[in-house]
């Protein structure tokens, strides 16, 4: 497929067809430029680290990365990590017993995906929420499949409404455009 895409500008970012089907984005095409925030999830959880550390990121596979990141925003409804890319995790239901850990360092494996709508429609409107909207160029569109050893096959574009493929899922290899993230 290609070498490790984890450099300061190139990222493997997942997107499920429902995000496109909901009207949040059009189908993505190789070569397209798009603006979006990046959501993260961690199946294994993140482990807190003692003391100060340096941000690091290593591509694992698919849209998974092993990261050491600093928590830069931590509210009862959402958390933002910074590991050279600022990403958010939407919690949704506010926990009244939530303790903020802004400034703390964490490590673990995270899966990154195109913001389905939580940032754009909700979090970006909150006072004090950090800007997370980056400019991207789609370098490659890969469809998740069980038929290939890597689990990914190159296609020209996403096809969220594909006949015969229930709810296709994709990984976009994207190049981050220069400049800081924006709020909108």
N, C-alpha and C positions, 0 to 999 in steps of 0.2 A: 504494500500500500504506500507508505512513506515513512520517513524517519520520525522520531519523536517530535510532535508538533509543539511541545511545551517550550516556547520561548516567550519573550516579553510581549510578542504581538500576535502569535498564531495559537489558536485554541480549538479543541474538539468540544462542541457544544451540542447536547441532545435536544430534540424536539419531537413531541408526539403529535400525531395527526389531529387529535382533538383540539389542540391549541389553534391550529389553522382552521379547522372546521367551525370553531366558535366565532370566527371572523376577526380574531385578534391580529392575524398576519395573513398576507397572501402566501401562496406556495413559494418556497425559496428556490432560486435558480443560481447555478454556478455563475460567478462574476457579478452578482447583484450586490449592491450596497444597501445596508439596512441599519437602523438604530434599534437597539434593545438592551435591556438589563439582563443580568444572568442570575438565576436562582440556583441555590445549592441544596443538596440533601446528603445526609451521611447515615448509611445503613448501620455501620458499626459504631457510630457515635464519635465525638471528638473528645480527646483527652486534654485536660488543662495541663500546661507546663509551668513550672516555677521560674521566676525571673524573666529577664529580657532575652529575646531570641532574634533571629533574622528570618524574614519571610522567605519561604522556599516553596517550590512546586515541582512535582515530577509527574509526568503523564504515566498512567498505569495501563489503561486500555479503554476502548470505547470513549465515553465522556467522563471517565473517572480519573481523578488526580490525587496523589498523596501530597498533602500540604502541611506547612507550618505557617500559621496565620495569626494576625492580631485581630481581636474583636474591636471594631471601631464604632459600633453602634449596637446597643443591646437594650431593647425595650420589651415589655411583656408580650407584644404582638409580632416582633421581628428582630432578627439579629443580622448584622453585617460583618463579614470577614474581609480582611485585606491581605492577599498574598501576591501582590503585584497586579491583581485584578480584584476589584471590589464586587463581592457577591452577597446575596441575601438569602435568608431562610425565613419564610413567612410562617408564623406560628398560628395566627388567626385568633384563637381564643386567648384573651388576656388572663394570665395567671396572677392573681393578687399577691401571691407570695414570691413573685419573681425578684431575684437579686441580680442587678446589673453587674457585668464583668467587663466593662469597657476598659481597654488597655491590656487585658489578659491575653496570653498566647495559648493557642490550641494546636493540636496536630491530629491527623487522621486522614482517611480517604473520603473525598467528597465527589459526588456526581454533580456535574453542572449542566444546566438546561436553559433554553431561552425562556425569559419571563413570560408565563402564560397570560398574566394580566394583573397580578397582585401589586407589582411595583407601579406600573403605568397608571392603573386605575385607582389605587388606594394609597400605597406607601409614599409615592412621590408627592402627594398632597399634604402629608403630615409635616407640621413645623419641625424643623431640625433634622429631618431624615436626610442622610447624605445622598448626593447625586450618584446615580448608578447607570445612567443611560450612555452607553458607548456606541461609537460608530464602528461598523464591521463591514468587511468585504467577504462574501462567501467564496472560498477558494475551491471547495469540493462539497458535494452532497453525497452522503453515504446512507444507504437504507439498511436497517438491521434485518438480518435474515439468518435462519438456522442452516441454510444451504451452503454457506461459505465457511471455511475453517476460521477466518477472522471474525465471522459473524456480521461482516459489513460488505456491501457490494456498492460500487460507484454507480450513481445515476446522474442524469443531467439536472434533475429538479425533484423537489418533493412532490408527491401526488396524494394529497390528503383524502381525495375522493376516489382512490383507485378501486376499480372493479375487481372482485375476487380476492382482495387483500383486506381482511378486517383490521381496521385501525393501524395502518403502517406507522412505523417509528423510524426516526432518522438521526444521524449525527452530521452536523455541519462543521467542516473545517473552515474556520474563519480567521481572517487577519484583522487584528484590532487596529483601527485608524489612530494616528497620533492625536494627542490632546487628552485633557482630563475628562472625566465623565460629566454629563449634564443632568439636570433634574427633569427636563422635558425637551 
